[in-house]
Amino acid sequence: MHDKDTDESISIAPSLDLTIDKEQEEYRPLVSKRVLYLSVQVIFNAIIIGFIAKALVALISLITNLSFYGKFSIEESSPAHNQLGWLVIIIPVIGGLVVGIMARIGSSAIRGHGIPEAMEQVLTNKSRIKPIITLLKPLSAAISIGTGGPFGAEGPIISTGGAFGSLTGQIMHISPNERKIMLTAGATAGMAAIFGTPVAAVLLAIELLLFEFSPRSIIPVALGCATGAAMHYALFSDAPVFAMPAIPPAGAEEMICYVAMGAVVGVIAAFVTKSIYYIEDLFEKLPIHWMWWPAIGSLAVGITGYFAPYTMGVGYSNISQLLSGNISVQLILGLCFLKFISWSISLGSGTSGGTLAPLLTIGGATGLGLGMIVTSLFPQINISLPTCALIGMAAMFAGSARALLTSIVFAFETTLQPHGLLPLLGACTASYFVSFFMMKSSIMTEKINRRGVPTPDAYEPDILRELNVEEVMDKNVPTTREDESISTILEASAEKTQNEYGAIVLDKDNKVRGAINLKDLYQGVLKGYTTMSELKYADVFVFPNSTLLAAIILMEERELELLPVVSRQNKEKVLGVITKGLILSTYRRRREDSDEHQREISIKRSGYRFLARTKRLRQEQSKRFFRGTK
C-alpha cells in the first residue's frame, strides 16, 4: 500500500456518496416544481405570442394595403381586388428581393416555412434558435405575404413563437429538454393564437415537434396552447375561423366515397411534396447567389396573380368559399393548379412563408372537384360538397405533413362541424396511408433529412426503462479478493475463465468492495502494482429492481464496464453482476423480437388438436354407451 500523502494508486471510479437510489431519482421525470415553473413561463410567453400574432396579421394587412391599394391602413384586405394591371407582376418581385436581402444580411434561417427549421433546432442544436429570428421571421413573412406571396400567416407565427420560446429558454437556467418544451409551447401557442385551435396545436406538438409523450412536456404545452387560443378569442374572434354550412351525417355509401377521395388526395399530397423539393433542387442549380432566388420565384407569383388575382395573399377567404360548396368550376381549377404553381415555385425559391394555408386551399379545391365528379357520375349517392371540401383540405394536410390526428382535429376546430368527424377520420387515414407508402419523408421532414438529420417516426417504449437488472444479470459472478495478485486475474481472463469486462472485488469476509475494469488492471501492471489492495474502489452497485437505464448511466458516470448487483436488505451480499455487454445484447434482442414475424396461434395445429379431442370424446362416449347396454 502506498502512503496516503504520496498515494498514486489508480482510482477505479470517483469516490462519491451517491447511491443507486439517488441515481434513479435523478432520471425520473419530474412532474412537480420544474413543470410548475415551466408552465408559468409558458403561459406568460403565450400571452406575448398572442400579441405578436395580432401584430403580424396587422402588418400583413398594412403592407397589402400599401402595395396594392396605396393606402395606409391595417384593415384586412386581399390583393384579389387590385386594379394595378400588369404592375401586379412587379410587386411580388420587390417583396422577394427585400426578403432575400434580409436573409443575406440578417439570417438565412428566416427562409422556408418555419416548422422544419424548428424541428431541426430541436434535434440538433439543443433547441437554441438565434434571437434575431424572433424579429426577422415575422417581418420577412409580412413583407412576403403582404406583397402577394401565396402563403398563410400560420407558418411564420409558429416559427416566431418557437424562436421566442427558445429565446426565453436560453435566458433562463433550464436544461436542453426544458428548452425544447418552451420552444414547442411557443410554436404551438402561435398556431392556437392564429386559428383558435388549442387541441390541434397540442397534437401538432406531439406529432411533429416534441418527439416524446410525457406529463412534463404535455402539461406546459397544453397550457401554452390554451392560453394562445384564449388570446385568439380576445384579439380576433370567438367564431370558427372557417365558417361553413352545417353538414349532414354520412351514410355507408358516402363514407366509402369520402375514404376513396382521401386516398386520391393522398396521392396528390405526395406529388405536391415531391414537387416542392424538386423545385428547390432546380433553384440550387442556378449559378447565382441564393439571395436572388426569392425574387425569381416571386416572378411566378406575379405572373399567376396577373391572370388569377385570387391566388395571391393569405387566401383564407378562398378556403371559406370552398367550404360553402357554392363556387364555380373555373375558380376550383384555378385554386387547384394556379395556386399550386404560384405557391410551389415561390416556396421552392426559399422565401419566407407558410405551408398550411396553401395546402388547405389546394386540398379543399381538390376535394370539392372530386365531389363534383362523383355527383355527376353517381347522382344516386347523396354526398355533401362542403364535406368533400372539408375532407380534401384535411386529407392534404394529413398526407403531406404526416400529421394525422392534427389534421382531423384542426379541421373540426376551425369549422365546428361534429358530423364531419367520421368522414375526416376515414379520409385523412386513407391519405396518410397512401402517402406513407409513396414518400420516405414528409413536407416537414424532407428538408432536414436531406441535411443528414434523422427524424423519429414512432413513439417506442424505452427498453432500458422497462427491464430490471434482475431480468438480465449474470449470477455467475466474477470475483477477486483484495489480497489477490493482479497477474492471477489477468491470467484467468486470458484463459477465458474470468469475465472479459473485469471483476467484482471482495474483502476477506466476502463483502463487496467495488468493481474493477480489466483495462484498469493492465494499467496497474504498467504502474508496477502487484496486488489488488494497491487499487482504490468506490462503493458502487445496483439493486435487482434497478432499471437497466439506471445501470448503464451509472456505468458511464463511473467509467465502469460492470457493476455488482446487491440485495437491498444486505448491500454487502452480491447476487450477480451486470455488464455493458449484457445490457446491449438484451437491448438488441428486444428490438429484434419486437420486429419478428411469428404466429402465436396456429389454426392448423389447433384444428388437429380439436379433431383429436373430438375423436377421443366420441370413443369415450361409445365405451360408456356399450357398458350401459350390457
Protein Blocks (a to p, Z undefined) as FASTA:
>chain_A
ZZfklccbdcfbacdfbdfklmmmmmpccfklmmmmmmmmmmmmmmmmmmmmmmmmmmmm
mmmmmmmnopacfbdcdfklgcnljmlmmmmmmmmmmmmmmmmmmomklgcjhjmmmmmm
mmmnoopacfklmmmmmmmmmmmmmnopacdfklmmmmmmmmmmmmmmmmpccdfklmmm
mmmmmmmmmmmmmnopaklmmmmmmmmmnopacfklmmmmmmmmmmmmmmmmmmmcmcdf
bgcdddddddfklmmmmmmmmmmmmmmmmmmmmmmmmmmmmmmmpccdfklmmmmmmmmm
mmmmmmmmmlgcjklmmmmmmmnopacfklmmmmmmmmmmmmmmmmmnopacdfklmmmm
mmmmmmmmmmmmmmmmmmmbccdfklmmmmmmmmmmmmmnopmklmmmmmmmmnopaklm
mmmmmmmmmmmmmmmmmpmbdfklmmmmmnopacdfbdcddfklmpcfklmmcfbdcddd
fkbcfklmmmmmmnopacfkbccdddfkopafbdcdfklmmmmmmnopabfklpccdddd
ddfklcfklmmmmmmmnopabdcdddfklmmbcfbdcdfklmmmmmmmmmmmmmpccdfb
dfklmmmmmmmmmmmmmmmmmmmmmmmmZZ
